[in-house]
Amino acid sequence: MLTHIVMWKYRSDTSQDTRSDHVAQLRSLSSVVPGIQSFSIGVDVLHSPRSYDTGLVATFRDRSVLEAYSVHPDHVKVVEFSRGICETMAKVDFED
């Protein structure tokens, strides 16, 4: 099992509509390849100075599923969209 965690901090000029669109696009990726075990997207509710705005936690059957997900055209499209609206992004992938 491989856990994939990604967080996005939006640029200050990113509108609420664009942020909501980003979340919707992320949610649409939940089943783009077989082997995704779980997929959760959330918006930060605490708004602390160190918080990111949106987060994703997904588990994949194994590394090959993550690799297939990473190059899937739908995922690539969302990554490109994210780059245009985010100040920064952080991620970690680990096996458990």
SERO-4910 file (N, C-alpha, C, O; in steps of 0.05 Angstrom, whole numbers):
BEGIN
 pado doro    nc1    nc2    nc3   cac1   cac2   cac3    cc1    cc2    cc3    oc1    oc2    oc3
  Met    A     17    -23      0      0      0      0     18     25      0     38     26     14
  Leu    A     10     44    -16     25     69    -18      6     92    -12    -15     94    -24
  Thr    A     14    110      6     -2    133     13     10    158      0     35    162      0
  His    A     -7    173    -13      0    197    -28    -14    221    -15    -38    222    -15
  Ile    A      2    240     -5    -10    264      7      0    289     -8     24    292    -12
  Val    A    -18    306    -15    -11    331    -30    -26    354    -17    -50    351     -9
  Met    A    -13    377    -15    -26    401     -4    -20    425    -22      2    427    -33
  Trp    A    -40    442    -26    -37    466    -42    -43    491    -27    -62    492    -11
  Lys    A    -26    511    -30    -31    538    -20    -36    556    -44    -18    559    -61
  Tyr    A    -60    566    -45    -67    583    -69    -55    610    -67    -50    621    -46
  Arg    A    -50    622    -91    -42    650    -92    -65    667    -80    -88    659    -81
  Ser    A    -58    690    -69    -78    707    -56    -99    717    -76   -121    724    -68
  Asp    A    -93    718   -102   -112    728   -121   -129    706   -133   -144    710   -153
  Thr    A   -127    681   -122   -144    659   -132   -172    662   -121   -176    661    -97
  Ser    A   -191    665   -139   -219    668   -130   -231    643   -117   -220    621   -121
  Gln    A   -252    647   -102   -265    624    -89   -277    605   -110   -276    581   -107
  Asp    A   -287    616   -132   -297    599   -154   -275    581   -166   -279    558   -171
  Thr    A   -251    593   -169   -229    578   -180   -220    557   -161   -213    534   -169
  Arg    A   -219    563   -135   -212    544   -114   -232    521   -114   -223    497   -112
  Ser    A   -257    527   -116   -278    506   -116   -275    489   -141   -279    464   -140
  Asp    A   -269    501   -164   -264    486   -188   -241    467   -185   -242    444   -194
  His    A   -219    476   -173   -196    459   -168   -204    435   -151   -196    412   -158
  Val    A   -218    439   -130   -227    417   -113   -244    397   -129   -241    373   -127
  Ala    A   -262    408   -145   -279    390   -162   -262    374   -182   -267    351   -186
  Gln    A   -243    387   -194   -225    373   -212   -210    351   -198   -207    329   -208
  Leu    A   -200    357   -174   -186    336   -158   -204    313   -152   -196    290   -155
  Arg    A   -228    319   -143   -247    297   -137   -253    279   -161   -259    256   -158
  Ser    A   -252    291   -185   -258    275   -209   -237    254   -215   -241    237   -231
  Leu    A   -214    256   -201   -192    237   -205   -194    211   -189   -177    194   -191
  Ser    A   -215    209   -172   -216    187   -153   -216    159   -165   -211    140   -150
  Ser    A   -223    156   -190   -224    129   -201   -212    128   -230   -221    112   -246
  Val    A   -193    146   -236   -182    146   -263   -166    121   -270   -163    115   -294
  Val    A   -155    108   -250   -141     83   -255   -150     62   -235   -156     69   -212
  Pro    A   -150     36   -242   -156     15   -223   -134     13   -202   -111     18   -208
  Gly    A   -141      7   -178   -122      3   -156   -120     26   -137   -105     25   -118
  Ile    A   -137     47   -141   -139     68   -121   -156     58    -99   -180     51   -103
  Gln    A   -145     55    -75   -159     44    -52   -177     64    -38   -199     58    -29
  Ser    A   -167     88    -35   -182    110    -22   -173    136    -33   -150    139    -43
  Phe    A   -191    156    -32   -184    182    -44   -201    203    -30   -226    202    -32
  Ser    A   -188    222    -16   -202    242     -1   -190    269     -6   -166    273     -6
  Ile    A   -208    289    -11   -200    317    -15   -214    333      6   -237    329     13
  Gly    A   -199    353     17   -211    370     37   -200    398     36   -178    403     26
  Val    A   -216    417     46   -209    445     47   -203    452     76   -218    444     94
  Asp    A   -181    466     81   -172    473    108   -194    489    122   -207    507    111
  Val    A   -199    481    147   -220    495    164   -208    511    186   -222    527    198
  Leu    A   -182    508    192   -170    522    215   -158    549    207   -158    568    222
  His    A   -148    551    182   -136    575    172   -114    586    190   -112    611    194
  Ser    A    -97    569    200    -74    578    216    -52    589    197    -53    583    173
  Pro    A    -34    604    207    -13    616    189      3    595    173     12    601    151
  Arg    A      6    571    183     21    550    169      4    532    153     14    513    140
  Ser    A    -22    536    153    -41    518    138    -38    521    108    -31    542     98
  Tyr    A    -43    499     95    -47    499     66    -77    501     61    -92    497     80
  Asp    A    -85    508     37   -114    513     32   -130    487     26   -152    484     35
  Thr    A   -118    469     11   -131    445      2   -112    421      5    -88    424      1
  Gly    A   -123    398     13   -106    375     15   -119    350      3   -144    348      1
  Leu    A   -102    331     -5   -111    306    -16    -96    284     -2    -72    285      2
  Val    A   -110    263      5    -98    239     16   -109    215      0   -134    211     -1
  Ala    A    -92    200    -13   -100    177    -29    -83    153    -22    -59    156    -16
  Thr    A    -95    130    -23    -79    106    -20    -82     90    -46   -103     88    -58
  Phe    A    -59     78    -54    -57     63    -78    -48     34    -72    -33     30    -53
  Arg    A    -58     15    -87    -51    -13    -82    -21    -17    -80    -11    -31    -63
  Asp    A     -6     -4    -98     23     -5    -99     34     18   -116     19     34   -127
  Arg    A     60     18   -118     73     40   -132     65     42   -162     64     63   -173
  Ser    A     60     19   -174     53     19   -203     27     34   -207     23     46   -228
  Val    A      8     32   -188    -17     47   -191    -12     77   -189    -24     92   -204
  Leu    A      4     85   -170     11    114   -168     25    123   -194     19    145   -203
  Glu    A     42    107   -205     56    115   -229     36    118   -252     38    137   -268
  Ala    A     17    100   -254     -4    102   -275    -21    126   -271    -28    140   -290
  Tyr    A    -28    132   -246    -44    156   -239    -29    181   -247    -40    200   -258
  Ser    A     -3    182   -241     14    206   -245     15    214   -274     16    238   -280
  Val    A     14    195   -293     16    201   -321    -11    201   -335    -12    207   -359
  His    A    -32    195   -321    -58    194   -334    -65    222   -344    -61    242   -329
  Pro    A    -75    225   -368    -81    252   -380    -99    269   -363    -95    293   -362
  Asp    A   -119    257   -349   -136    273   -331   -121    285   -308   -125    308   -300
  His    A   -102    269   -297    -86    279   -275    -67    300   -284    -64    321   -271
  Val    A    -54    296   -307    -36    316   -318    -50    343   -322    -39    364   -317
  Lys    A    -75    342   -332    -91    366   -336    -95    381   -310    -93    406   -309
  Val    A   -101    367   -289   -106    380   -263    -80    391   -252    -80    413   -240
  Val    A    -58    377   -256    -32    387   -247    -26    414   -260    -17    432   -247
  Glu    A    -30    415   -286    -25    440   -301    -43    463   -290    -33    485   -287
  Phe    A    -68    457   -286    -87    477   -275    -76    487   -247    -76    511   -242
  Ser    A    -68    468   -231    -58    474   -204    -34    493   -205    -32    512   -189
  Arg    A    -16    488   -223      8    505   -226      1    535   -231     16    552   -223
  Gly    A    -21    539   -244    -29    567   -250    -42    582   -228    -45    606   -229
  Ile    A    -51    568   -207    -65    581   -185    -52    579   -158    -62    591   -139
  Cys    A    -31    563   -156    -19    558   -130      7    573   -125     24    576   -143
  Glu    A     10    582   -101     35    595    -92     56    573    -87     79    576    -94
  Thr    A     46    551    -74     64    529    -68     48    503    -65     24    504    -60
  Met    A     62    481    -68     50    455    -65     71    437    -51     95    440    -55
  Ala    A     61    420    -34     78    401    -20     66    373    -22     42    370    -24
  Lys    A     84    353    -23     73    325    -24     92    306    -10    116    312     -7
  Val    A     81    283     -3     97    262      7     83    235     -1     59    234     -2
  Asp    A    100    216     -8     90    189    -15    105    169      2    129    169      3
  Phe    A     90    152     15    104    132     32     89    105     31     65    104     27
  Glu    A    105     84     35     94     57     36     88     49     64    103     56     83
  Asp    A     66     36     68     59     26     95     50     -3     93     43    -15    114
***
